Amino acid sequence: MNFKNTVKPVLYSFRRCPYAIRARMSLELCKIDVCLREVNLSDKPIEMLHISPKGTVPILVLPDETVIDESLAIMIWSLKRFSHINKKTHRWLDKTIYEPSMQLIHRNDNSFKALLDKYKYCTDPDEAANHREKAEWFLILLNDLLEKRSCLLGDELTLADIAILPFIRQFALVDYDWFLNSRYKALVRWLQYLLTLDCFNKVMLKQVVFRSAIG
Ligand SMILES: N[C@@H](CCC(=O)N[C@@H](CS)C(=O)NCC(=O)O)C(=O)O
């Protein structure tokens, strides 16, 4: 979707941030053209902090100056306005898909993410293995779902797959050999398939860091 005769929405983003990845994927799937501002998280642009003082990415600023500074809200905004543009996404907000998607996403965001961070940032191998074990309940849950179908809620991609993918990717990359050789074969298959999607690879292209014109 081109915002002809008007300014494009601006997206403050950080390439590797899982929240920003899912927002960018949703915008890409809905063909929403944005002006991407890749941010250095240790030197955030002043205007970004004025727009959203909590200082997290992603942040979407619409041409009418509406600010959406939560990744899920950006996904839902893009799907509400433009999901009809892509055959894949047009039913993602239907109650039967949306509600189970949100249940899984909330478990990811509210519980798994904290365990993932402990695992990811741990430098002691024994302790890391311990943290990994604590996070495995979520892998078991997803793997069980994926043993019966190719995507989390059926054989088609949904909001749940796109929203959770960047976190499972991050988990897998901490020790990719461990992940590949784990008993979560269905989850490994799912991750490997999602990593081949155009909408993933396109949003992961390297970007030049945005330099603020202010200060
Ligand atoms: N609930 C927020 C979380 C976003 C978030 O925490 N993003 C991280 C990067 S992955 C961030 O910007 N952290 C701020 C910082 O590192 O200073 C969302 O879903 O958008």
The ligand as an SDF file (V2000), in Angstrom:
LIG
                    3D

 20 19  0  0  0  0  0  0  0  0999 V2000
    6.1150   -4.4670   24.5310 N   0  0  0  0  0  0  0  0  0  0  0  0
    6.9870   -3.8470   23.5680 C   0  0  0  0  0  0  0  0  0  0  0  0
    8.4070   -4.3210   23.8180 C   0  0  0  0  0  0  0  0  0  0  0  0
    9.4220   -3.7330   22.8450 C   0  0  0  0  0  0  0  0  0  0  0  0
   10.8490   -3.8880   23.3640 C   0  0  0  0  0  0  0  0  0  0  0  0
   11.0820   -4.1980   24.5390 O   0  0  0  0  0  0  0  0  0  0  0  0
   11.8140   -3.6500   22.4810 N   0  0  0  0  0  0  0  0  0  0  0  0
   13.2010   -3.6360   22.9410 C   0  0  0  0  0  0  0  0  0  0  0  0
   14.1580   -4.1090   21.8570 C   0  0  0  0  0  0  0  0  0  0  0  0
   13.9730   -5.8220   21.5140 S   0  0  0  0  0  0  0  0  0  0  0  0
   13.6100   -2.2210   23.2350 C   0  0  0  0  0  0  0  0  0  0  0  0
   13.3190   -1.3160   22.4830 O   0  0  0  0  0  0  0  0  0  0  0  0
   14.2950   -2.0040   24.3780 N   0  0  0  0  0  0  0  0  0  0  0  0
   14.7480   -0.6970   24.7440 C   0  0  0  0  0  0  0  0  0  0  0  0
   16.2130   -0.6400   24.9870 C   0  0  0  0  0  0  0  0  0  0  0  0
   16.9080   -1.6330   24.7910 O   0  0  0  0  0  0  0  0  0  0  0  0
   16.6740    0.4450   25.3610 O   0  0  0  0  0  0  0  0  0  0  0  0
    6.4980   -4.1710   22.1590 C   0  0  0  0  0  0  0  0  0  0  0  0
    5.8640   -5.2150   21.9900 O   0  0  0  0  0  0  0  0  0  0  0  0
    6.7040   -3.3650   21.2370 O   0  0  0  0  0  0  0  0  0  0  0  0
  1  2  1  0
  2  3  1  0
  2 18  1  0
  3  4  1  0
  4  5  1  0
  5  6  2  0
  5  7  1  0
  7  8  1  0
  8  9  1  0
  8 11  1  0
  9 10  1  0
 11 12  2  0
 11 13  1  0
 13 14  1  0
 14 15  1  0
 15 16  2  0
 15 17  1  0
 18 19  2  0
 18 20  1  0
M  END
$$$$
